[in-house]
């Protein structure tokens, strides 16, 4: 892919969006990185920013927010803020080790759920997450309302299945590490 083609994807977004860009830090056990999150315009869904490389989508990832900011700036865009929100995926992974005995970290699980859906959209890998249905929607509503203690066994199973699939997607998705040096 040429620099112009990458710039076009970057400028417009994969699905013609070109929404607002944010740096988003993900701290997990298997993988930690700063990614670019692309807010959808209008009715378009959000997604984690990915670029086509060697016939598949992959994430540009960074060690620091500064590196992400330079990457974006060199492509004619700006991040919406200088700050980065952080997904503490380690908390979610800790809960996944023993969800029966450990207290659910509702905020982290909700953030992870949303991140995994945006990640799957960005990578064109929605098929790698469980199909959403009535049970998942009910579980999400309860999670959003802070009522995950009232999940039915089916709802908890659906959440665990989705979160485990999301962690697997995050840990296995193709990435390109960018170390952006200051211009010469």
C-alpha positions in Angstrom: 0.0 0.0 0.0 1.4 3.4 -1.0 1.7 6.4 1.4 -1.2 8.1 -0.5 -3.5 5.1 0.0 -2.6 4.9 3.7 -3.3 8.7 4.0 -6.7 8.2 2.3 -7.7 5.4 4.7 -6.4 7.5 7.5 -8.2 10.6 6.4 -11.6 9.1 5.6 -11.7 6.1 7.9 -12.4 2.5 6.8 -16.1 3.0 6.4 -16.0 6.5 5.0 -16.1 8.1 8.4 -13.1 10.1 9.2 -14.4 10.8 12.7 -12.6 12.2 15.7 -9.4 10.4 16.6 -8.3 9.6 20.2 -5.4 7.8 21.7 -6.5 4.9 23.9 -4.2 3.0 26.2 -5.0 -0.7 26.8 -3.1 -2.3 29.7 -3.4 -6.1 29.5 -1.4 -9.1 30.7 -0.6 -10.4 27.3 -0.4 -7.1 25.4 -0.4 -3.5 26.4 -0.3 -0.6 23.9 -1.7 2.7 22.9 -4.1 2.4 19.9 -6.0 5.0 17.9 -9.8 5.0 18.4 -11.9 6.5 15.7 -15.3 8.0 16.7 -17.9 7.4 14.1 -19.7 10.3 12.5 -23.5 10.4 12.8 -24.9 6.9 12.8 -21.6 5.2 12.0 -20.3 3.0 14.8 -17.0 3.7 16.5 -14.0 1.6 15.7 -10.4 1.1 16.6 -8.3 2.5 13.8 -6.7 -0.2 11.6 -4.8 -0.1 8.3 -4.7 -2.7 5.5 -1.4 -4.5 5.4 -0.5 -7.6 3.4 -4.1 -8.5 2.7 -5.4 -8.1 6.3 -6.2 -5.3 8.7 -3.8 -4.5 11.5 -3.5 -2.0 14.3 -0.8 0.6 14.4 0.2 0.5 18.1 2.4 2.8 20.1 4.2 2.7 23.4 3.3 6.3 24.3 0.6 8.8 23.5 3.2 11.1 22.2 4.2 8.6 19.5 0.5 8.2 18.6 0.1 12.0 18.4 3.1 12.3 16.0 1.9 9.5 13.8 -1.5 11.2 13.5 0.0 14.7 12.9 2.3 13.4 10.2 -0.8 12.2 8.4 -2.5 15.6 8.5 -4.8 14.9 11.5 -4.9 15.8 15.2 -5.9 13.9 18.2 -9.1 15.3 19.8 -7.3 15.6 23.2 -3.8 15.3 24.5 -4.9 12.8 27.1 -5.6 9.1 26.7 -8.3 7.1 28.5 -7.0 3.8 29.8 -8.7 0.4 29.7 -7.4 -1.6 32.7 -7.8 -5.0 30.9 -5.7 -6.6 33.6 -8.6 -6.2 36.1 -10.9 -7.9 33.6 -8.4 -10.7 33.0 -8.0 -11.2 36.8 -11.8 -11.5 37.1 -11.9 -14.0 34.2 -9.6 -16.4 36.1 -12.3 -17.1 38.7 -15.5 -15.3 37.9 -17.5 -17.3 40.4 -15.4 -16.2 43.4 -14.1 -12.8 42.3 -16.2 -9.6 42.3 -17.1 -8.3 38.9 -15.3 -5.0 38.1 -18.3 -3.5 36.3 -16.7 -0.4 34.9 -13.7 -2.3 33.5 -15.9 -5.0 32.0 -18.2 -2.4 30.4 -15.2 -0.6 28.9 -13.7 -3.9 27.7 -17.0 -4.9 26.1 -17.2 -1.6 24.2 -13.5 -1.8 23.3 -13.8 -5.3 21.9 -16.7 -4.4 19.7 -14.9 -1.4 18.4 -11.7 -3.5 17.9 -13.6 -6.2 16.0 -15.2 -3.5 13.7 -11.8 -1.9 13.0 -10.2 -5.3 12.2 -13.2 -6.4 10.2 -13.4 -9.3 12.6 -16.9 -9.0 14.1 -17.3 -12.7 13.3 -14.7 -13.5 16.0 -17.0 -12.2 18.8 -20.2 -14.1 19.8 -23.3 -13.1 18.0 -25.3 -10.5 19.9 -28.8 -11.5 20.9 -31.4 -10.9 23.6 -29.4 -12.5 26.4 -26.3 -10.3 25.6 -28.4 -7.2 25.3 -30.0 -7.8 28.7 -26.6 -8.5 30.3 -25.2 -5.3 28.7 -28.2 -3.2 30.0 -27.7 -4.6 33.5 -23.9 -4.0 33.3 -24.5 -0.4 32.0 -26.9 0.2 34.9 -24.4 -1.2 37.4 -26.7 -4.2 38.2 -24.5 -7.0 37.0 -25.1 -8.8 40.4 -28.6 -9.5 39.0 -27.3 -11.3 35.9 -29.0 -14.6 35.2 -26.7 -17.6 34.7 -27.3 -17.3 30.9 -26.4 -13.7 31.0 -23.2 -14.2 32.9 -22.2 -17.1 30.6 -22.8 -14.8 27.6 -20.7 -12.0 29.1 -17.9 -14.4 29.9 -18.0 -15.8 26.4 -17.8 -12.4 24.8 -15.1 -11.0 27.1 -12.9 -14.1 26.7 -13.3 -13.9 22.9 -12.5 -10.2 23.0 -9.3 -10.8 25.1 -8.3 -13.5 22.6 -8.9 -11.1 19.7 -6.9 -8.3 21.4 -4.0 -10.7 22.2 -3.8 -12.2 18.8 -4.7 -9.4 16.3 -2.0 -8.3 13.9 -0.2 -5.1 14.9 2.4 -2.8 13.6 4.6 -1.2 16.3 5.5 2.4 15.5 8.3 4.2 17.0 8.0 7.7 15.7 11.3 9.6 15.8 11.3 13.4 15.6 12.1 14.7 12.1 15.8 15.1 11.4 
